[in-house]
Every structure is written in structure tokens, then in C-alpha cells.
Amino acid sequence: MAGLLQDKVVVISGVGPALGTTLARRCAEEGADLILAARTVERLEDVAGQVTALGRRALAVGTDITDEAQVAHLVSSSIAEFGKVDVLINNAFRVPSMKPFAKTGFDHIRDTIELTVLGALRLIQGFTPALTEANGSVVNVNSMVVRHSDPKQGAYKMAKSALLAMSQSLASELGEAGIRVNSILPGYIWGGTLQSYFEHQAGKYGTTVDEIYKAAAANSDLKKLPTEDEVASAILFMASDLSSGITGQTLDVNCGEYHY
């Protein structure tokens, strides 16, 4: 049986050790060829190897999406290698300052917006011609932070809220070209990276990973945190033709912590 993304070409930015790697694997399993972008080239090569082991093609392009020339190189390299692009998944991430606005420097705020918002916009602008030819799909990985107002996440929420507003505007702007633009809103994503963080927190506060997990999941209906694969499934749905009638929408993936 053909996969959800059979013979499509998918670009993923921000391919890190957690969701980005899981996304690449899942897209390949669903029949896609991959273009992998991130600043850490060594990691990209490793993920590309995982994709080719699944029988799909992969192109790894070291890219700083805050640099226009590097984004232009990514776009030209992608078209030269595959001749088309069907899906763009904006997954680049910057660790929040975890400080109130009064203690967050403006350089950090600018850098966060530059990566989260303008970086995604550069990629969308660069790939718009190819996505127009393909009647393609853009999926922006946003955050549940837009659903609440944690005093320590103001700068992060500001950037992610701008990304959400931009996504909605682009859905209207690019709709006539046949390009769909949607957003995914996860919170904590359970996997090896988050487990390592919980282990650090457990040691710091003299408790256990299980207790920290339970506290993090307590407000969700399912009393659990979504896994990397569960978040990836939501992204694949928005990327694939299963959601061909959906654009300008946000899909919360938080096991029922928020209802919208």
C-alpha cells in the first residue's frame, strides 16, 4: 500500500535529536523523499542515513534559516536534487529564556523572533514557487504556549503568537496558489530529550522522573504527554492529502490539556 506521502518531497527545518528526527523517519516510512535542514551538519548526515536505510532519498543541507543566502542555497539545492517540493515543515526551535520580560534581554527577544518567525517566512517565501507547482502544504510547528500566559515564557509566547498570526495570513495569501498553511500546537513532547530533562530536574529537586512526568501531565484529559510519534502523526496528517480541504487552522496536540 502507498504511504500518506508516497513519492512526495518534504523539506524539514530544525532537524534535531527529538521531533525533527522522528518526523524524518515517519515521512520516509510514508513514502517521502527528504530534504533535511539544520545548523548541525553532522546530525543531518546521521538522519539522512536513517532515511536511506528506509529506502528513500535524502539530501542534508546545513542551513541557518536566519541567513538569506543560506536559505537561497537550500532552495536551489532542493530543486536541483529533486526537481520539486511538495511539503515544507517548519520545525526550527529556540530554547525559551524562562525569565519574565523584565529580566529578558532584547537581544534574546530579537533572536527568538528572527528564528521562529522570520526564519519560517524566509523558507516559505523561498519555496513558494515550488509549492505552487505542487499544490503543496506548509506545516508550522508552533507551541501550546499560545494557549496560556506563563510569566516565564513571555518572549517565547510573543514569537509563537506572531508565527501563528503569520500562518493564518499566509493561508489567505497563498490559498489562490493552491498552497495550504496549517499549524500544530504541542506542549511537552515525550521522548528521549524530554526524559533527559526530567532526569536533570529529578536530581535537582530530589524527586523522580515519574513524579515529574505525572505533574506535567496532570492537567491533561488523558493524564499523559504526547509522544514524538503522536505529534509527528498530526503533522503528517496536515502535510498529506488527507487534509486537502484544511488550511489556516491550528491543531492542538496536548492530550486534552486545552480545549479549543
C-alpha atoms as an extended CHARMM CRD file, in Angstrom:
* protein
*
       260  EXT
         1         1  MET       CA              0.0000000000        0.0000000000        0.0000000000  PROA      1               0.0000000000
         2         2  ALA       CA              1.1810000000        3.5160000000       -0.8160000000  PROA      2               0.0000000000
         3         3  GLY       CA              2.0010000000        5.7340000000        2.1340000000  PROA      3               0.0000000000
         4         4  LEU       CA              0.4200000000        9.0570000000        3.0480000000  PROA      4               0.0000000000
         5         5  LEU       CA              3.3120000000       10.9170000000        1.4100000000  PROA      5               0.0000000000
         6         6  GLN       CA              4.1900000000        8.4600000000       -1.3270000000  PROA      6               0.0000000000
         7         7  ASP       CA              6.7440000000        9.9660000000       -3.7440000000  PROA      7               0.0000000000
         8         8  LYS       CA              6.3550000000       13.4420000000       -2.2900000000  PROA      8               0.0000000000
         9         9  VAL       CA              9.3680000000       15.6000000000       -1.4560000000  PROA      9               0.0000000000
        10        10  VAL       CA              9.3400000000       17.0040000000        2.0610000000  PROA      10              0.0000000000
        11        11  VAL       CA             11.5570000000       19.7480000000        3.4990000000  PROA      11              0.0000000000
        12        12  ILE       CA             12.0590000000       19.7090000000        7.2780000000  PROA      12              0.0000000000
        13        13  SER       CA             13.8430000000       22.5580000000        9.0310000000  PROA      13              0.0000000000
        14        14  GLY       CA             15.2470000000       22.3040000000       12.5340000000  PROA      14              0.0000000000
        15        15  VAL       CA             16.1340000000       18.6170000000       12.3170000000  PROA      15              0.0000000000
        16        16  GLY       CA             17.3170000000       17.9820000000       15.8600000000  PROA      16              0.0000000000
        17        17  PRO       CA             17.6170000000       14.8720000000       18.0060000000  PROA      17              0.0000000000
        18        18  ALA       CA             13.9480000000       14.8180000000       19.0260000000  PROA      18              0.0000000000
        19        19  LEU       CA             10.8740000000       15.6490000000       16.9270000000  PROA      19              0.0000000000
        20        20  GLY       CA             12.8630000000       16.5440000000       13.7970000000  PROA      20              0.0000000000
        21        21  THR       CA             14.4870000000       13.1200000000       13.6180000000  PROA      21              0.0000000000
        22        22  THR       CA             11.1970000000       11.3600000000       14.3440000000  PROA      22              0.0000000000
        23        23  LEU       CA              9.4950000000       13.4040000000       11.6100000000  PROA      23              0.0000000000
        24        24  ALA       CA             12.1350000000       12.4650000000        9.0660000000  PROA      24              0.0000000000
        25        25  ARG       CA             11.7330000000        8.7800000000        9.8760000000  PROA      25              0.0000000000
        26        26  ARG       CA              7.9430000000        8.9270000000        9.7620000000  PROA      26              0.0000000000
        27        27  CYS       CA              7.8990000000       10.8180000000        6.4520000000  PROA      27              0.0000000000
        28        28  ALA       CA             10.2540000000        8.2650000000        4.9270000000  PROA      28              0.0000000000
        29        29  GLU       CA              8.0930000000        5.4160000000        6.2190000000  PROA      29              0.0000000000
        30        30  GLU       CA              5.1350000000        7.0710000000        4.4830000000  PROA      30              0.0000000000
        31        31  GLY       CA              6.9950000000        7.1160000000        1.1550000000  PROA      31              0.0000000000
        32        32  ALA       CA              8.5460000000       10.5910000000        1.0580000000  PROA      32              0.0000000000
        33        33  ASP       CA             11.9930000000       11.7340000000       -0.0070000000  PROA      33              0.0000000000
        34        34  LEU       CA             13.5260000000       14.2010000000        2.4390000000  PROA      34              0.0000000000
        35        35  ILE       CA             15.4280000000       17.4720000000        2.4250000000  PROA      35              0.0000000000
        36        36  LEU       CA             16.8810000000       17.9590000000        5.8960000000  PROA      36              0.0000000000
        37        37  ALA       CA             17.9400000000       21.3980000000        7.1110000000  PROA      37              0.0000000000
        38        38  ALA       CA             19.6080000000       22.4500000000       10.3530000000  PROA      38              0.0000000000
        39        39  ARG       CA             22.7620000000       24.1900000000       11.5130000000  PROA      39              0.0000000000
        40        40  THR       CA             24.3970000000       20.9870000000       12.8430000000  PROA      40              0.0000000000
        41        41  VAL       CA             25.5320000000       19.1770000000        9.7070000000  PROA      41              0.0000000000
        42        42  GLU       CA             26.8000000000       16.0520000000       11.4870000000  PROA      42              0.0000000000
        43        43  ARG       CA             23.3500000000       15.3250000000       12.8730000000  PROA      43              0.0000000000
        44        44  LEU       CA             21.7930000000       15.8460000000        9.4420000000  PROA      44              0.0000000000
        45        45  GLU       CA             24.0680000000       13.2530000000        7.9010000000  PROA      45              0.0000000000
        46        46  ASP       CA             23.0830000000       10.7330000000       10.5710000000  PROA      46              0.0000000000
        47        47  VAL       CA             19.3630000000       11.3410000000        9.9970000000  PROA      47              0.0000000000
        48        48  ALA       CA             19.8740000000       11.1650000000        6.2280000000  PROA      48              0.0000000000
        49        49  GLY       CA             21.4060000000        7.7380000000        6.7590000000  PROA      49              0.0000000000
        50        50  GLN       CA             18.2950000000        6.6370000000        8.6410000000  PROA      50              0.0000000000
        51        51  VAL       CA             16.1210000000        7.8180000000        5.7420000000  PROA      51              0.0000000000
        52        52  THR       CA             18.1320000000        5.9990000000        3.1020000000  PROA      52              0.0000000000
        53        53  ALA       CA             18.0430000000        2.8480000000        5.2360000000  PROA      53              0.0000000000
        54        54  LEU       CA             14.2660000000        3.0030000000        4.7950000000  PROA      54              0.0000000000
        55        55  GLY       CA             14.6590000000        3.0350000000        1.0180000000  PROA      55              0.0000000000
        56        56  ARG       CA             14.0500000000        6.7470000000        0.4290000000  PROA      56              0.0000000000
        57        57  ARG       CA             16.3310000000        9.5100000000       -0.8100000000  PROA      57              0.0000000000
        58        58  ALA       CA             17.6380000000       12.2300000000        1.4910000000  PROA      58              0.0000000000
        59        59  LEU       CA             19.5160000000       15.4900000000        0.9810000000  PROA      59              0.0000000000
        60        60  ALA       CA             21.1970000000       17.0800000000        4.0110000000  PROA      60              0.0000000000
        61        61  VAL       CA             21.8550000000       20.8110000000        3.7230000000  PROA      61              0.0000000000
        62        62  GLY       CA             23.4240000000       22.6740000000        6.6090000000  PROA      62              0.0000000000
        63        63  THR       CA             21.3210000000       25.8280000000        6.8790000000  PROA      63              0.0000000000
        64        64  ASP       CA             20.9790000000       28.7680000000        9.2200000000  PROA      64              0.0000000000
        65        65  ILE       CA             17.4610000000       29.9420000000        8.4060000000  PROA      65              0.0000000000
        66        66  THR       CA             18.2170000000       33.4270000000        9.7440000000  PROA      66              0.0000000000
        67        67  ASP       CA             20.6310000000       33.8770000000        6.7980000000  PROA      67              0.0000000000
        68        68  GLU       CA             19.0090000000       34.7490000000        3.4640000000  PROA      68              0.0000000000
        69        69  ALA       CA             21.9010000000       33.4340000000        1.3840000000  PROA      69              0.0000000000
        70        70  GLN       CA             21.8530000000       30.0670000000        3.1550000000  PROA      70              0.0000000000
        71        71  VAL       CA             18.0900000000       29.7670000000        2.6740000000  PROA      71              0.0000000000
        72        72  ALA       CA             18.5050000000       30.5650000000       -1.0230000000  PROA      72              0.0000000000
        73        73  HSD       CA             21.1590000000       27.8250000000       -1.2230000000  PROA      73              0.0000000000
        74        74  LEU       CA             18.7880000000       25.3660000000        0.4690000000  PROA      74              0.0000000000
        75        75  VAL       CA             16.0360000000       26.1580000000       -2.0270000000  PROA      75              0.0000000000
        76        76  SER       CA             18.2610000000       25.8730000000       -5.1000000000  PROA      76              0.0000000000
        77        77  SER       CA             19.8890000000       22.6680000000       -3.8250000000  PROA      77              0.0000000000
        78        78  SER       CA             16.4840000000       21.1200000000       -3.1700000000  PROA      78              0.0000000000
        79        79  ILE       CA             15.1590000000       21.8430000000       -6.6490000000  PROA      79              0.0000000000
        80        80  ALA       CA             18.4050000000       20.7500000000       -8.2770000000  PROA      80              0.0000000000
        81        81  GLU       CA             18.2930000000       17.4130000000       -6.4490000000  PROA      81              0.0000000000
        82        82  PHE       CA             14.5850000000       16.5460000000       -6.6670000000  PROA      82              0.0000000000
        83        83  GLY       CA             13.0270000000       18.9170000000       -9.1980000000  PROA      83              0.0000000000
        84        84  LYS       CA             10.1110000000       19.6800000000       -6.8970000000  PROA      84              0.0000000000
        85        85  VAL       CA              8.9900000000       20.2590000000       -3.3120000000  PROA      85              0.0000000000
        86        86  ASP       CA              5.5560000000       19.1720000000       -2.0700000000  PROA      86              0.0000000000
        87        87  VAL       CA              5.6960000000       19.8660000000        1.6640000000  PROA      87              0.0000000000
        88        88  LEU       CA              7.5320000000       22.3010000000        3.9370000000  PROA      88              0.0000000000
        89        89  ILE       CA              7.6060000000       21.5900000000        7.6790000000  PROA      89              0.0000000000
        90        90  ASN       CA              8.9460000000       24.4860000000        9.7530000000  PROA      90              0.0000000000
        91        91  ASN       CA             10.3020000000       22.8420000000       12.9070000000  PROA      91              0.0000000000
        92        92  ALA       CA             13.1570000000       25.1670000000       13.9340000000  PROA      92              0.0000000000
        93        93  PHE       CA             13.2470000000       25.7590000000       17.6890000000  PROA      93              0.0000000000
        94        94  ARG       CA             14.9880000000       28.1230000000       20.1110000000  PROA      94              0.0000000000
        95        95  VAL       CA             15.0680000000       27.3310000000       23.8320000000  PROA      95              0.0000000000
        96        96  PRO       CA             12.9430000000       29.8820000000       25.7460000000  PROA      96              0.0000000000
        97        97  SER       CA             14.6900000000       32.2250000000       28.1760000000  PROA      97              0.0000000000
        98        98  MET       CA             12.3700000000       31.0650000000       31.0060000000  PROA      98              0.0000000000
        99        99  LYS       CA             12.5460000000       34.5450000000       32.5010000000  PROA      99              0.0000000000
       100       100  PRO       CA              9.9290000000       37.2750000000       32.8640000000  PROA      100             0.0000000000
       101       101  PHE       CA             10.0740000000       40.1180000000       30.3490000000  PROA      101             0.0000000000
       102       102  ALA       CA             11.7410000000       42.3700000000       32.9250000000  PROA      102             0.0000000000
       103       103  LYS       CA             14.7400000000       40.0270000000       33.0000000000  PROA      103             0.0000000000
       104       104  THR       CA             14.8220000000       39.0330000000       29.3390000000  PROA      104             0.0000000000
       105       105  GLY       CA             17.2710000000       40.9270000000       27.1590000000  PROA      105             0.0000000000
       106       106  PHE       CA             16.1090000000       42.4520000000       23.9120000000  PROA      106             0.0000000000
       107       107  ASP       CA             18.8300000000       40.5900000000       22.0170000000  PROA      107             0.0000000000
       108       108  HSD       CA             17.2470000000       37.2860000000       23.0980000000  PROA      108             0.0000000000
       109       109  ILE       CA             13.7920000000       38.5020000000       22.0680000000  PROA      109             0.0000000000
       110       110  ARG       CA             15.0720000000       39.6500000000       18.6710000000  PROA      110             0.0000000000
       111       111  ASP       CA             16.9260000000       36.3870000000       18.1030000000  PROA      111             0.0000000000
       112       112  THR       CA             13.8220000000       34.3690000000       19.0140000000  PROA      112             0.0000000000
       113       113  ILE       CA             11.6220000000       36.2780000000       16.5850000000  PROA      113             0.0000000000
       114       114  GLU       CA             14.3100000000       36.1590000000       13.8960000000  PROA      114             0.0000000000
       115       115  LEU       CA             14.4540000000       32.3590000000       14.0400000000  PROA      115             0.0000000000
       116       116  THR       CA             10.8870000000       31.4290000000       14.9010000000  PROA      116             0.0000000000
       117       117  VAL       CA              9.0050000000       33.9010000000       12.7160000000  PROA      117             0.0000000000
       118       118  LEU       CA             11.2680000000       35.4170000000       10.0880000000  PROA      118             0.0000000000
       119       119  GLY       CA             13.1880000000       32.1800000000        9.5770000000  PROA      119             0.0000000000
       120       120  ALA       CA              9.9560000000       30.3560000000        8.7960000000  PROA      120             0.0000000000
       121       121  LEU       CA              8.8720000000       33.1920000000        6.4980000000  PROA      121             0.0000000000
       122       122  ARG       CA             12.1580000000       33.0490000000        4.5700000000  PROA      122             0.0000000000
       123       123  LEU       CA             11.6420000000       29.3460000000        3.9340000000  PROA      123             0.0000000000
       124       124  ILE       CA              8.0270000000       29.8000000000        2.8940000000  PROA      124             0.0000000000
       125       125  GLN       CA              8.9280000000       32.6380000000        0.5250000000  PROA      125             0.0000000000
       126       126  GLY       CA             11.8070000000       30.6560000000       -0.9310000000  PROA      126             0.0000000000
       127       127  PHE       CA              9.7580000000       27.5280000000       -1.5640000000  PROA      127             0.0000000000
       128       128  THR       CA              6.5410000000       29.2580000000       -2.6890000000  PROA      128             0.0000000000
       129       129  PRO       CA              7.2070000000       28.7620000000       -6.4400000000  PROA      129             0.0000000000
       130       130  ALA       CA              7.8200000000       25.0290000000       -5.9790000000  PROA      130             0.0000000000
       131       131  LEU       CA              4.8920000000       24.6260000000       -3.5940000000  PROA      131             0.0000000000
       132       132  THR       CA              2.6490000000       26.4440000000       -6.0790000000  PROA      132             0.0000000000
       133       133  GLU       CA              3.5470000000       23.9440000000       -8.8050000000  PROA      133             0.0000000000
       134       134  ALA       CA              2.8300000000       21.0790000000       -6.4210000000  PROA      134             0.0000000000
       135       135  ASN       CA             -0.3350000000       22.4770000000       -4.7910000000  PROA      135             0.0000000000
       136       136  GLY       CA              1.7420000000       21.9470000000       -1.6970000000  PROA      136             0.0000000000
       137       137  SER       CA              1.3860000000       22.1080000000        2.0440000000  PROA      137             0.0000000000
       138       138  VAL       CA              3.1520000000       24.0970000000        4.7660000000  PROA      138             0.0000000000
       139       139  VAL       CA              3.0130000000       22.9090000000        8.3720000000  PROA      139             0.0000000000
       140       140  ASN       CA              4.3550000000       25.2560000000       11.0240000000  PROA      140             0.0000000000
       141       141  VAL       CA              5.2570000000       23.5820000000       14.3160000000  PROA      141             0.0000000000
       142       142  ASN       CA              4.0430000000       26.0750000000       16.8910000000  PROA      142             0.0000000000
       143       143  SER       CA              3.5410000000       25.6310000000       20.6440000000  PROA      143             0.0000000000
       144       144  MET       CA              0.8660000000       25.2960000000       23.2770000000  PROA      144             0.0000000000
       145       145  VAL       CA              2.4530000000       28.4000000000       24.8350000000  PROA      145             0.0000000000
       146       146  VAL       CA             -0.0130000000       30.4780000000       22.7970000000  PROA      146             0.0000000000
       147       147  ARG       CA             -2.8290000000       28.9550000000       24.9040000000  PROA      147             0.0000000000
       148       148  HSD       CA             -1.6120000000       30.2560000000       28.2830000000  PROA      148             0.0000000000
       149       149  SER       CA              0.3870000000       33.0990000000       29.8680000000  PROA      149             0.0000000000
       150       150  ASP       CA              3.2130000000       31.6540000000       31.9190000000  PROA      150             0.0000000000
       151       151  PRO       CA              5.1450000000       34.6620000000       33.2880000000  PROA      151             0.0000000000
       152       152  LYS       CA              8.4340000000       32.9480000000       32.4300000000  PROA      152             0.0000000000
       153       153  GLN       CA              7.5810000000       32.3900000000       28.7570000000  PROA      153             0.0000000000
       154       154  GLY       CA              6.5980000000       35.8550000000       27.5820000000  PROA      154             0.0000000000
       155       155  ALA       CA              9.2490000000       36.2060000000       24.8790000000  PROA      155             0.0000000000
       156       156  TYR       CA              8.5710000000       32.6840000000       23.6220000000  PROA      156             0.0000000000
       157       157  LYS       CA              4.8180000000       33.2790000000       23.5380000000  PROA      157             0.0000000000
       158       158  MET       CA              5.3090000000       36.5630000000       21.7000000000  PROA      158             0.0000000000
       159       159  ALA       CA              7.3310000000       34.8440000000       18.9720000000  PROA      159             0.0000000000
       160       160  LYS       CA              4.9930000000       31.8470000000       18.6690000000  PROA      160             0.0000000000
       161       161  SER       CA              1.9220000000       34.1140000000       18.6080000000  PROA      161             0.0000000000
       162       162  ALA       CA              3.4860000000       36.0530000000       15.7550000000  PROA      162             0.0000000000
       163       163  LEU       CA              4.1680000000       32.7590000000       13.9640000000  PROA      163             0.0000000000
       164       164  LEU       CA              0.5170000000       31.7890000000       14.3680000000  PROA      164             0.0000000000
       165       165  ALA       CA             -0.7460000000       35.1350000000       13.0490000000  PROA      165             0.0000000000
       166       166  MET       CA              1.6610000000       34.9040000000       10.1250000000  PROA      166             0.0000000000
       167       167  SER       CA              0.4820000000       31.3660000000        9.3440000000  PROA      167             0.0000000000
       168       168  GLN       CA             -3.1410000000       32.4830000000        9.1980000000  PROA      168             0.0000000000
       169       169  SER       CA             -2.3000000000       35.4350000000        6.9510000000  PROA      169             0.0000000000
       170       170  LEU       CA             -0.2390000000       33.2340000000        4.6530000000  PROA      170             0.0000000000
       171       171  ALA       CA             -3.0970000000       30.7320000000        4.3890000000  PROA      171             0.0000000000
       172       172  SER       CA             -5.2300000000       33.5240000000        2.9420000000  PROA      172             0.0000000000
       173       173  GLU       CA             -2.4270000000       34.9280000000        0.8180000000  PROA      173             0.0000000000
       174       174  LEU       CA             -1.2720000000       31.6330000000       -0.6760000000  PROA      174             0.0000000000
       175       175  GLY       CA             -4.6250000000       29.8890000000       -0.9270000000  PROA      175             0.0000000000
       176       176  GLU       CA             -5.2470000000       31.0170000000       -4.5040000000  PROA      176             0.0000000000
       177       177  ALA       CA             -1.9280000000       29.4220000000       -5.4380000000  PROA      177             0.0000000000
       178       178  GLY       CA             -3.1990000000       26.1110000000       -4.0520000000  PROA      178             0.0000000000
       179       179  ILE       CA             -0.8500000000       26.1570000000       -1.0590000000  PROA      179             0.0000000000
       180       180  ARG       CA             -2.2480000000       25.1530000000        2.3250000000  PROA      180             0.0000000000
       181       181  VAL       CA             -0.7480000000       26.5760000000        5.5430000000  PROA      181             0.0000000000
       182       182  ASN       CA             -1.5720000000       24.9720000000        8.8920000000  PROA      182             0.0000000000
       183       183  SER       CA             -0.1420000000       24.8690000000       12.4070000000  PROA      183             0.0000000000
       184       184  ILE       CA              0.4470000000       22.2030000000       15.0360000000  PROA      184             0.0000000000
       185       185  LEU       CA              0.4590000000       23.1780000000       18.7320000000  PROA      185             0.0000000000
       186       186  PRO       CA              2.1600000000       20.6610000000       21.0380000000  PROA      186             0.0000000000
       187       187  GLY       CA              3.3720000000       21.3110000000       24.5600000000  PROA      187             0.0000000000
       188       188  TYR       CA              5.7750000000       18.9170000000       26.2300000000  PROA      188             0.0000000000
       189       189  ILE       CA              6.6630000000       16.1240000000       23.7980000000  PROA      189             0.0000000000
       190       190  TRP       CA              7.6230000000       12.8470000000       25.4430000000  PROA      190             0.0000000000
       191       191  GLY       CA             10.8020000000       11.2830000000       24.1280000000  PROA      191             0.0000000000
       192       192  GLY       CA             14.4600000000       10.8570000000       24.9390000000  PROA      192             0.0000000000
       193       193  THR       CA             15.2470000000       14.5790000000       25.0320000000  PROA      193             0.0000000000
       194       194  LEU       CA             12.4310000000       15.4120000000       27.4420000000  PROA      194             0.0000000000
       195       195  GLN       CA             13.2340000000       12.3590000000       29.5570000000  PROA      195             0.0000000000
       196       196  SER       CA             16.8190000000       13.6050000000       29.9550000000  PROA      196             0.0000000000
       197       197  TYR       CA             15.4890000000       16.9950000000       31.0560000000  PROA      197             0.0000000000
       198       198  PHE       CA             13.1360000000       15.3740000000       33.5770000000  PROA      198             0.0000000000
       199       199  GLU       CA             16.0390000000       13.3070000000       34.8970000000  PROA      199             0.0000000000
       200       200  HSD       CA             18.0110000000       16.5120000000       35.4450000000  PROA      200             0.0000000000
       201       201  GLN       CA             15.0310000000       18.0910000000       37.2120000000  PROA      201             0.0000000000
       202       202  ALA       CA             14.5410000000       14.9890000000       39.3510000000  PROA      202             0.0000000000
       203       203  GLY       CA             18.1330000000       15.1550000000       40.5280000000  PROA      203             0.0000000000
       204       204  LYS       CA             17.8990000000       18.8800000000       41.1660000000  PROA      204             0.0000000000
       205       205  TYR       CA             14.7600000000       18.6740000000       43.2960000000  PROA      205             0.0000000000
       206       206  GLY       CA             15.2640000000       15.2600000000       44.8990000000  PROA      206             0.0000000000
       207       207  THR       CA             12.3170000000       13.5340000000       43.2840000000  PROA      207             0.0000000000
       208       208  THR       CA             11.7400000000       11.0030000000       40.4740000000  PROA      208             0.0000000000
       209       209  VAL       CA             11.1800000000       11.2370000000       36.7370000000  PROA      209             0.0000000000
       210       210  ASP       CA              7.8270000000        9.5150000000       37.2190000000  PROA      210             0.0000000000
       211       211  GLU       CA              6.6410000000       12.1710000000       39.6710000000  PROA      211             0.0000000000
       212       212  ILE       CA              7.7520000000       14.9940000000       37.3710000000  PROA      212             0.0000000000
       213       213  TYR       CA              6.0000000000       13.3010000000       34.4580000000  PROA      213             0.0000000000
       214       214  LYS       CA              2.7890000000       12.9280000000       36.4590000000  PROA      214             0.0000000000
       215       215  ALA       CA              2.8780000000       16.5830000000       37.4570000000  PROA      215             0.0000000000
       216       216  ALA       CA              3.4540000000       17.6810000000       33.8490000000  PROA      216             0.0000000000
       217       217  ALA       CA              0.5820000000       15.5160000000       32.6020000000  PROA      217             0.0000000000
       218       218  ALA       CA             -1.8290000000       16.1860000000       35.4890000000  PROA      218             0.0000000000
       219       219  ASN       CA             -3.9070000000       18.8150000000       33.6730000000  PROA      219             0.0000000000
       220       220  SER       CA             -4.4090000000       16.7610000000       30.5190000000  PROA      220             0.0000000000
       221       221  ASP       CA             -7.5380000000       14.7000000000       29.9780000000  PROA      221             0.0000000000
       222       222  LEU       CA             -5.5080000000       11.6010000000       29.1300000000  PROA      222             0.0000000000
       223       223  LYS       CA             -3.0720000000       12.1160000000       32.0380000000  PROA      223             0.0000000000
       224       224  LYS       CA             -0.1710000000       11.6560000000       29.6340000000  PROA      224             0.0000000000
       225       225  LEU       CA              2.1500000000       13.6650000000       27.4200000000  PROA      225             0.0000000000
       226       226  PRO       CA              2.0050000000       13.1890000000       23.6520000000  PROA      226             0.0000000000
       227       227  THR       CA              4.9260000000       11.2210000000       22.2700000000  PROA      227             0.0000000000
       228       228  GLU       CA              7.1440000000       12.3500000000       19.4160000000  PROA      228             0.0000000000
       229       229  ASP       CA              5.3600000000        9.8590000000       17.1740000000  PROA      229             0.0000000000
       230       230  GLU       CA              1.9250000000       11.1700000000       18.1690000000  PROA      230             0.0000000000
       231       231  VAL       CA              2.9240000000       14.7480000000       17.3680000000  PROA      231             0.0000000000
       232       232  ALA       CA              4.5120000000       13.5600000000       14.1230000000  PROA      232             0.0000000000
       233       233  SER       CA              1.2400000000       11.8310000000       13.1890000000  PROA      233             0.0000000000
       234       234  ALA       CA             -0.6320000000       15.1290000000       13.4980000000  PROA      234             0.0000000000
       235       235  ILE       CA              1.9700000000       16.8510000000       11.3310000000  PROA      235             0.0000000000
       236       236  LEU       CA              1.7870000000       14.0930000000        8.7160000000  PROA      236             0.0000000000
       237       237  PHE       CA             -1.9890000000       14.4830000000        8.6030000000  PROA      237             0.0000000000
       238       238  MET       CA             -1.6840000000       18.2150000000        7.9060000000  PROA      238             0.0000000000
       239       239  ALA       CA              1.0960000000       17.5990000000        5.3740000000  PROA      239             0.0000000000
       240       240  SER       CA             -0.7600000000       14.9070000000        3.4630000000  PROA      240             0.0000000000
       241       241  ASP       CA             -3.7030000000       14.9370000000        1.0790000000  PROA      241             0.0000000000
       242       242  LEU       CA             -5.9280000000       13.6860000000        3.9150000000  PROA      242             0.0000000000
       243       243  SER       CA             -6.2020000000       17.3530000000        4.9360000000  PROA      243             0.0000000000
       244       244  SER       CA             -6.6300000000       18.6960000000        1.3990000000  PROA      244             0.0000000000
       245       245  GLY       CA             -9.6670000000       20.7400000000        2.4790000000  PROA      245             0.0000000000
       246       246  ILE       CA             -7.9880000000       22.2820000000        5.5250000000  PROA      246             0.0000000000
       247       247  THR       CA             -5.9530000000       25.4950000000        5.6550000000  PROA      247             0.0000000000
       248       248  GLY       CA             -5.3910000000       28.3350000000        8.0940000000  PROA      248             0.0000000000
       249       249  GLN       CA             -6.1010000000       26.0170000000       11.0300000000  PROA      249             0.0000000000
       250       250  THR       CA             -4.3440000000       25.0530000000       14.2520000000  PROA      250             0.0000000000
       251       251  LEU       CA             -4.3820000000       21.5260000000       15.6350000000  PROA      251             0.0000000000
       252       252  ASP       CA             -3.6770000000       21.2070000000       19.3530000000  PROA      252             0.0000000000
       253       253  VAL       CA             -1.7200000000       18.0580000000       20.2520000000  PROA      253             0.0000000000
       254       254  ASN       CA             -1.6710000000       18.0990000000       24.0620000000  PROA      254             0.0000000000
       255       255  CYS       CA             -3.7020000000       15.0420000000       25.1810000000  PROA      255             0.0000000000
       256       256  GLY       CA             -6.5770000000       17.3320000000       26.1270000000  PROA      256             0.0000000000
       257       257  GLU       CA             -4.8010000000       19.8550000000       28.3510000000  PROA      257             0.0000000000
       258       258  TYR       CA             -6.5580000000       22.6840000000       26.4780000000  PROA      258             0.0000000000
       259       259  HSD       CA             -9.8330000000       22.6310000000       24.5560000000  PROA      259             0.0000000000
       260       260  TYR       CA            -10.2740000000       24.8800000000       21.5030000000  PROA      260             0.0000000000
